[in-house]
Amino acid sequence: MDYAELHCHSYYSFHDGASSLEELMMRARELGYRALAITDHNNLCTAMRFARLSQSLEIKGITGAELTLKGGYHLTLLAENRTGYSNLCRLITAGYSGNRENPELDSALLPEHAAGLICLSGCPEGNSRV
């Protein structure tokens, strides 16, 4: 059975991740993962490096982010394609538009920007009402 970690944070997820992208990718390779998703909190800081590194290590890199919604709930989104990546960027930007230090996304924006995105459940801070 193949396994892919779909909710993984690097040290760009402040207070939640401690490992560098390189450490995460090398460990994934050691464990024989064929794919890995990086889902840092409210950012895509590692996206370009992740794409290049995953290609060089022959691991399918899945770009995503864990977004903070209004009310403090979290929602993990994975980009399925370019449209999804574009929508993820728009949602992250919208989350920062109200408060640059504590981003919160209005969940009413999700339907408009859902194309190309895969939504994961299971985060302890998730919202079952979204």
C-alpha positions in Angstrom: 0.0 0.0 0.0 1.3 3.5 -0.9 1.1 6.3 1.6 1.2 10.0 1.1 1.3 12.5 3.9 -1.2 15.2 3.0 -1.0 17.5 6.0 2.7 18.4 6.7 4.1 21.6 8.1 7.6 23.0 7.6 9.2 25.6 9.8 7.2 28.2 7.8 4.2 27.2 10.0 5.4 29.2 13.0 4.7 27.4 16.3 3.5 24.2 14.4 6.4 23.0 12.3 10.1 22.7 13.1 11.7 20.9 10.1 13.1 22.4 7.0 11.7 21.5 3.6 14.9 19.6 2.8 14.6 17.5 6.1 10.9 16.7 5.3 11.6 15.7 1.8 14.6 13.5 2.7 12.6 11.8 5.4 9.7 11.2 2.9 12.2 9.6 0.5 13.7 7.4 3.3 10.2 6.2 4.1 9.5 5.4 0.5 6.7 8.0 0.0 5.7 8.6 -3.6 4.0 11.8 -2.8 4.1 14.5 -0.1 1.9 17.6 0.5 3.3 20.7 2.3 0.4 22.6 3.9 2.0 25.4 5.9 -0.3 27.8 7.8 -1.6 30.7 5.7 1.3 30.8 3.3 3.0 29.2 0.3 6.5 30.3 1.2 8.0 26.9 0.2 6.1 26.4 -3.0 8.8 27.1 -5.6 11.6 25.3 -3.6 9.2 22.4 -2.9 8.3 22.0 -6.6 12.0 21.9 -7.6 13.1 19.6 -4.8 10.3 17.2 -5.1 11.0 16.9 -8.9 14.7 16.2 -8.2 13.9 13.6 -5.6 11.2 12.0 -7.8 8.5 12.5 -5.2 5.2 14.0 -6.3 4.9 17.4 -4.6 1.4 18.5 -3.7 1.1 22.2 -2.9 -1.4 23.2 -0.3 -2.0 25.4 2.8 -3.9 25.3 6.1 -6.0 28.4 6.1 -7.3 30.1 9.2 -11.0 30.9 8.9 -12.9 33.6 10.8 -13.6 32.2 14.2 -10.2 30.5 14.5 -11.2 27.4 12.6 -8.7 25.8 10.2 -9.3 24.3 6.7 -6.6 22.4 4.7 -6.7 22.9 1.0 -4.6 21.1 -1.7 -4.1 22.5 -5.2 -5.1 19.9 -7.8 -3.9 21.9 -10.7 -2.9 25.5 -11.8 -6.5 26.7 -11.3 -6.4 25.4 -7.8 -3.0 27.0 -7.1 -4.3 30.3 -8.4 -7.5 30.0 -6.2 -5.4 29.1 -3.2 -3.2 32.2 -3.7 -6.4 34.3 -3.9 -7.8 32.8 -0.7 -4.5 33.3 1.2 -4.4 37.0 0.0 -8.0 37.5 1.0 -7.2 36.1 4.5 -4.5 38.7 5.0 -6.5 41.6 3.6 -8.1 42.4 7.0 -5.2 41.8 9.4 -1.6 41.2 8.2 -0.6 39.7 11.5 -3.5 37.4 12.2 -5.0 36.3 8.9 -8.6 35.1 8.8 -10.5 34.1 5.8 -14.2 34.7 5.4 -15.6 31.2 4.5 -18.2 32.9 2.2 -15.3 33.3 -0.3 -14.7 29.5 -0.6 -17.4 28.6 -3.1 -16.2 31.3 -5.5 -12.6 30.0 -5.4 -13.2 26.2 -5.0 -12.2 25.1 -8.6 -9.1 23.0 -8.6 -8.9 22.7 -4.8 -9.3 19.6 -2.6 -10.5 20.2 0.9 -9.3 17.9 3.7 -11.0 17.4 7.1 -9.5 16.2 10.3 -7.6 19.1 11.7 -8.3 19.5 15.5 -9.1 23.2 14.7 -11.3 22.3 11.8 -14.9 23.5 11.4 -17.5 21.0 10.5 -19.9 23.8 9.6 -17.9 24.9 6.5 
